[in-house]
């Protein structure tokens, strides 16, 4: 069973150097350099639940071609047996091109989570870990730096991968500091 999803768009942003303080003791604020352009990238990912391994790659847009490429990478990473891909109801996940591709690859079956229930997809929890490992406190000049950061963070997280379980672990039994013995 594999949970798959997209993260993005992730846009490269550069922050100008801090301008310092004004004479009256206030911080001088400078505007963030932001522009709408073709630099943004989308991160596609698939989390294999049984061992916690993640497969990621970056693409310039979120469309059916990127989703088919993710499905191809899932199929090549899992050579034997049927594959169940759990995903959300994005239109690119069940477009005509994706359905035709799935007909040619009967080993892969998509299961869609209910609308407005994104927490059922375990990939959402993995995205939180990836954002912290790859993007926290970083600035990127272009999409290639984002792709490098994603690949590096994925390799580091996969080195310590563990099986994913939906829900919280059961609480540990409390240890008593003293054991009282009542004598009659």
C-alpha positions in Angstrom: 0.0 0.0 0.0 1.4 3.4 -1.0 0.1 6.9 -0.2 0.8 9.4 -2.9 0.4 13.2 -3.1 1.8 16.5 -4.4 3.4 19.3 -2.4 3.5 22.7 -3.8 4.0 25.0 -5.5 7.4 25.6 -3.9 8.7 28.9 -5.2 12.3 30.1 -4.9 12.5 33.2 -2.8 15.4 35.3 -1.8 15.3 37.5 1.2 17.3 40.7 1.1 19.9 41.2 3.8 18.6 42.8 7.0 18.7 46.5 6.7 19.4 47.1 10.4 17.8 49.5 12.9 16.5 53.0 12.6 17.9 55.8 14.9 14.8 55.6 17.1 15.3 51.9 17.8 12.8 50.4 15.4 13.6 47.6 13.0 13.7 48.7 9.3 11.6 46.3 7.3 12.3 45.6 3.7 9.9 44.0 1.3 10.2 40.4 0.3 11.5 39.9 -3.3 8.6 37.9 -4.8 7.5 37.5 -8.4 5.2 35.2 -10.2 7.2 33.3 -12.7 8.0 29.9 -14.0 10.5 29.2 -11.3 8.0 27.4 -9.0 8.2 23.6 -8.8 5.9 20.8 -7.5 7.1 17.9 -5.4 5.5 14.6 -6.1 5.9 11.9 -3.5 4.8 8.3 -2.7 5.1 6.9 0.9 5.4 3.1 1.1 3.7 2.4 4.4 5.2 -1.0 5.3 8.7 0.3 5.7 8.3 4.1 5.6 10.4 4.6 2.4 9.5 7.7 0.4 10.0 8.3 -3.3 10.1 11.9 -4.4 10.8 14.0 -7.5 10.2 17.6 -8.6 8.3 18.7 -11.7 7.6 22.2 -13.1 3.8 21.8 -13.0 1.0 19.7 -11.4 -0.7 17.8 -14.2 -1.5 14.4 -15.5 2.0 14.0 -17.0 3.6 14.4 -13.6 1.1 12.0 -12.0 1.8 9.3 -14.6 5.5 9.8 -14.1 5.0 9.2 -10.3 3.0 6.1 -11.1 5.8 4.8 -13.4 8.4 5.4 -10.6 6.1 3.6 -8.1 5.8 0.7 -10.5 9.6 0.5 -11.1 10.4 0.7 -7.3 7.9 -2.1 -6.5 8.6 -4.8 -9.1 6.3 -7.6 -7.8 2.8 -7.9 -6.7 -0.2 -5.6 -6.9 0.1 -2.0 -5.9 -2.6 0.0 -4.2 -2.1 3.8 -4.4 -4.1 5.9 -2.0 -4.6 9.4 -3.1 -6.9 12.4 -3.0 -9.5 13.4 -5.6 -7.5 15.9 -7.7 -8.6 16.0 -11.3 -5.2 15.1 -12.6 -5.3 11.8 -10.6 -8.3 10.5 -12.6 -7.9 12.3 -15.9 -8.5 10.4 -19.2 -4.7 10.0 -19.8 -4.2 8.6 -16.3 -7.1 6.2 -16.7 -5.7 5.0 -20.0 -2.3 4.5 -18.4 -3.9 2.5 -15.6 -5.7 0.3 -18.0 -2.4 -0.7 -19.6 -0.9 -1.3 -16.1 -3.5 -3.4 -14.3 -1.1 -4.1 -11.4 -1.6 -0.6 -10.1 -5.0 0.4 -8.6 -5.9 3.8 -7.3 -8.1 4.3 -4.2 -9.4 7.8 -3.5 -9.9 9.2 -0.1 -13.1 11.0 0.7 -13.4 14.7 -0.2 -12.2 17.0 2.6 -10.5 14.2 4.5 -6.9 14.8 3.6 -5.7 13.6 7.0 -6.5 10.0 5.9 -3.6 10.2 3.5 -0.4 9.3 5.5 1.7 11.2 2.9 0.5 14.4 4.5 2.4 13.6 7.7 5.5 12.8 5.7 5.3 16.2 3.9 5.5 17.9 7.3 8.8 16.1 7.9 10.1 16.9 4.5 9.2 20.6 4.8 11.1 20.7 8.1 14.2 18.8 6.7 14.4 20.5 3.3 12.8 24.0 3.5 13.0 25.3 7.0 15.2 28.4 7.2 16.4 28.0 3.6 16.3 30.3 0.6 16.5 29.0 -2.9 17.7 30.8 -6.0 15.9 28.5 -8.5 14.0 25.3 -9.0 17.2 23.2 -9.3 18.2 24.1 -5.7 14.7 23.1 -4.5 15.0 19.8 -6.3 18.5 19.2 -4.8 17.2 20.0 -1.3 14.2 17.6 -1.7 16.5 14.8 -2.9 18.9 15.3 -0.1 16.1 15.5 2.6 14.5 12.4 1.1 17.7 10.4 1.3 18.3 11.5 4.9 14.7 10.6 5.9 14.8 7.3 4.1 18.0 6.4 6.0 15.9 6.4 9.2 12.6 5.2 7.8 10.2 3.2 9.9 6.8 1.7 9.2 4.0 4.2 9.3 0.9 3.6 11.5 -2.1 5.8 11.3 -3.0 7.1 14.8 -1.1 7.6 18.0 0.9 4.9 19.8 -0.6 3.4 22.9 0.6 5.1 26.1 3.4 3.5 28.0 2.4 1.9 31.3 3.2 4.2 34.3 5.9 3.0 36.6 5.2 3.5 40.3 7.7 5.2 42.5 6.8 3.2 45.6 4.8 0.1 46.1 2.7 0.2 49.2 1.9 -3.0 51.0 -1.0 -3.0 53.3 -0.9 -5.5 56.1 -4.0 -6.6 58.0 
